[in-house]
Amino acid sequence: MRQYILPKTFKGESSLVLKGKESQYLSKVLRLKEGQHILGRDQEGKAYQLTVDRISNRECTLSCQQVEEDASVQTTDALPSYTGPYPNLTLMQCLCKGKKEEQIVRQATEIGTREIVLIQSRYCVPDLSGKREKALDNRFQRLDRQVKEALQQSGSPVPTEIVPKVIALTEIPKWWNNRGPALFFHQSKRQETQKTLHELIEEIPIETPIALLVGPEGGLSEEECIFLEDAGFHPVLLRTNILRSETAGMYALSAIQTIMTEKKNY
């Protein structure tokens, strides 16, 4: 664990008591001792130096001191050498079958995605429209656990969030509300004048929100592509091979992150 993600109930207190599994993880799995430190992050991504003050059989008491992002904090594993800034990326992922959803969420979090939203489109194999509220809650709780584990293992300073609902593709333009450029990734060229990924984002400030929509295993229908284009979404062709849905999203996120964090070197 490179960092510890503080509970949602944490509001900057100077002391925190952990119980149950959380306490056991720090004391038994990580084998932290009294007096040792670890980097903590709250739900907004703020950094804290956490010091183990007391360990008992059932709980662990930590003192919490907010620190600057580049401050030196002793951790159980080395932290990433890159400290930002990070692009403000939203992954709009059409529903995928099986465990692919958890894989996508975990890897998108490791990359440094700010926001992940699940989309119901025409060719999605899963259909959550008739699911009961409890079943959906359980689904999002599993995804939240994937986010927390990925943040702790990767050391990402970006506080990734899962939007706690499934949104129909036809509702996406309204939900996005022109916060910034929106792209959708397609397996074939859509327009003769279609711009490259570099051309679309090279002049965009790194803090500007960018949306990336990735279709399901069956791809996006022609009607959905036309709808997205009419709504102002830019089609992007990934010029190498035809990629699986779970691969295409990671490829796109990584490409945009690399372009935006390294463009000063071009």
HUCORRA-V24883 format. One line per field, one symbol per residue. ss: DSSP state (2 for helix, 1 for strand, 0 for the rest). burial: I if it has 16 or more other ideal C-beta (glycine too) atoms within 10 Angstrom, else O. A space follows every 10 residues. Layout:
BEGIN
ss = ???
burial = ???
END
This chain:
BEGIN
ss = 0001100000 0000111112 2222222220 0000001111 1000001111 1111100011 1111110000 0000000000 0000000111 1111000002 2222222222 2000111111 0000000000 0022222222 2222222222 2222000000 1111111122 2222220000 0111110000 0000002222 2000000011 1111000000 0222222222 0001111000 0000222222 2222222222 222220
burial = IIIIIIOOOI OOOOOIOIOO OIIIIIIOOI OIOOOOIIII IIOOIIIIII IIOOIOOOOI IIIIOOOOOO OOIOIIOOIO OOOOOIIIII IIIIIIOOOI IOOIIIIIII IIIIIIIIII IOOIOIOOOO OOOOOOOOIO OOIIOIIOOI IIOIIIIIII IIOOOIIOIO OIIOOIOOOO IIIIIIOOOI OOOOOOIOOI IOOIOIOOII IIIIIIOOII OOOIIOIIOO OOIIIIIIOO OOIOIIOIII IIIOIIIOII IOOOOO
END
